[in-house]
Amino acid sequence: MEPISIFKALSNETRLNILKWLKEPEKYFPVQQAHLPKEVNIKGGVCVGDIQAKVNLSQSTVSQYLSMMQQAGLLESERYEQWTYYRRNEKNIAELIQFFEEQL
């Protein structure tokens, strides 16, 4: 875990909101646009298009934000055909909380 890259990723209100919304995807993204077969399990992930619609920014900006958060270890992604789904990396978030408790 690199705290500086995490802090940079969280230094933007939209990115911080995305992380918050992905904590409860069923609450913040109740109807997702992409219809997946029942056998596909995205494990709580949310499609980039649904995140983009919520933040009302360009697809390239949202993709850049999600990539930055994934590189910082805050998000995981899973691809299904042409769609990419993002979810929180709960293990790394727990480590970040532990870092705060122990170091700050």
C-alpha positions as CSV (number, residue, x, y, z in Angstrom):
1,M,0.0,0.0,0.0
2,E,1.3,3.4,-1.0
3,P,-0.5,6.1,1.1
4,I,0.6,9.0,-1.1
5,S,-1.1,7.5,-4.3
6,I,-4.2,6.7,-2.2
7,F,-4.3,10.2,-0.8
8,K,-3.9,11.6,-4.3
9,A,-6.7,9.4,-5.6
10,L,-9.0,10.6,-2.8
11,S,-8.1,14.3,-3.2
12,N,-10.9,14.7,-5.7
13,E,-14.5,15.0,-4.5
14,T,-15.9,12.9,-7.4
15,R,-13.4,10.1,-6.9
16,L,-14.2,10.1,-3.1
17,N,-17.9,10.0,-4.0
18,I,-17.4,7.0,-6.3
19,L,-15.6,5.1,-3.6
20,K,-18.5,5.9,-1.2
21,W,-21.1,4.9,-3.7
22,L,-19.4,1.6,-4.4
23,K,-19.6,0.8,-0.8
24,E,-23.4,0.4,-1.3
25,P,-23.8,-0.2,-5.0
26,E,-27.4,-1.4,-4.7
27,K,-28.4,1.9,-3.0
28,Y,-26.5,4.2,-5.4
29,F,-26.8,2.2,-8.6
30,P,-30.2,0.4,-8.2
31,V,-30.8,-0.1,-11.9
32,Q,-27.8,-0.9,-14.0
33,Q,-27.8,-0.4,-17.8
34,A,-25.9,-3.5,-18.9
35,H,-28.0,-6.7,-18.7
36,L,-25.8,-9.7,-17.9
37,P,-26.7,-13.3,-18.1
38,K,-27.6,-14.8,-14.7
39,E,-24.5,-17.0,-14.6
40,V,-22.2,-14.0,-14.7
41,N,-21.3,-12.8,-11.2
42,I,-19.8,-9.3,-11.1
43,K,-19.5,-9.5,-7.3
44,G,-21.0,-6.2,-6.5
45,G,-19.3,-4.4,-9.4
46,V,-20.8,-1.4,-11.2
47,C,-20.4,-0.8,-14.9
48,V,-18.4,2.2,-16.0
49,G,-21.4,3.5,-17.9
50,D,-23.5,3.6,-14.8
51,I,-20.8,5.4,-12.9
52,Q,-20.4,7.9,-15.7
53,A,-24.2,8.6,-15.8
54,K,-24.2,9.3,-12.1
55,V,-21.2,11.7,-12.1
56,N,-22.2,13.3,-15.4
57,L,-18.7,13.6,-16.7
58,S,-17.2,12.4,-19.9
59,Q,-16.4,8.7,-20.3
60,S,-12.7,9.4,-20.7
61,T,-12.6,11.4,-17.4
62,V,-14.5,8.7,-15.5
63,S,-12.2,6.0,-16.9
64,Q,-9.2,8.0,-15.9
65,Y,-10.6,8.4,-12.4
66,L,-11.3,4.7,-12.1
67,S,-7.9,3.8,-13.4
68,M,-6.2,6.1,-10.9
69,M,-8.2,4.6,-8.0
70,Q,-7.5,1.0,-9.2
71,Q,-3.7,1.8,-9.5
72,A,-3.9,3.1,-5.9
73,G,-5.4,-0.2,-4.9
74,L,-8.8,1.2,-3.9
75,L,-10.7,-0.6,-6.7
76,E,-10.8,-3.9,-8.5
77,S,-12.2,-4.4,-11.9
78,E,-13.7,-7.3,-13.8
79,R,-14.4,-7.3,-17.5
80,Y,-17.3,-9.0,-19.2
81,E,-17.4,-8.7,-23.0
82,Q,-17.2,-4.9,-23.7
83,W,-18.2,-3.9,-20.2
84,T,-15.9,-3.3,-17.3
85,Y,-17.3,-3.4,-13.7
86,Y,-15.6,-1.8,-10.8
87,R,-15.9,-2.6,-7.1
88,R,-14.1,-1.6,-4.0
89,N,-10.9,-3.5,-2.9
90,E,-12.1,-4.1,0.7
91,K,-8.8,-5.7,1.7
92,N,-6.8,-2.7,0.7
93,I,-9.3,-0.3,2.3
94,A,-9.1,-2.2,5.5
95,E,-5.3,-1.8,5.4
96,L,-5.7,1.9,4.8
97,I,-7.9,2.1,7.9
98,Q,-5.3,0.2,9.9
99,F,-2.6,2.6,8.6
100,F,-4.6,5.5,9.9
101,E,-5.1,3.8,13.3
102,E,-1.4,2.9,13.7
103,Q,0.5,5.7,11.9
104,L,-1.6,8.9,12.1
